[in-house]
Amino acid sequence: ENFLIPLLNLVYGWDLRNTNLYSSNSPAIDLEDEESRVAIQVTSTGTSAKIKKTLVKYKTHHGSGKHDQLLILILTKKQKKYSNKDIIQHSNEILAFDLDVVPPKNRTVF
């Protein structure tokens, strides 16, 4: 997580902080830029179950008012498709989450 902060800040112009350093293990969020209203979950697990768990925890602990974007940064290969009914239900309830968009709009992933 800490390794990614300077890289993502440089590429996207964010001011990310590790939420674990100022909050006691913030559920569903590892990195956050409050001013840019971006929250990121960093994981090496790209399964539907992990995505669902993240969405449920985010919705329960953070709601959808604090951030405009919730990104799930999967460090390994992601599934080809996330069509699980529960994931779609939870993602529809969190307006910032889009199952088809990995990077923020108009950005390039390196």
VENHU-V984903 format. One record per backbone hydrogen bond with DSSP energy under -1.0 kcal/mol. CO is the residue of the C=O (numbers start at 0). NH is the residue of the N-H. Records with the same first field share a line. If there is no record, write none. Layout:
CO: NH, NH
This chain:
0: 4
3: 7
4: 8
5: 9
6: 10
7: 11
8: 12
16: 31
17: 20
18: 22
22: 24
25: 28
29: 18
30: 39
31: 16
32: 37
36: 67, 68
37: 32
38: 70
39: 29, 30
40: 72
42: 74
46: 50
47: 51
48: 52
49: 53
50: 54
51: 55
52: 56
53: 57
54: 58
55: 59
56: 60
57: 61, 62
68: 38
70: 40
72: 42
83: 87
84: 88
85: 89
86: 90
87: 91
88: 92
93: 96
103: 106
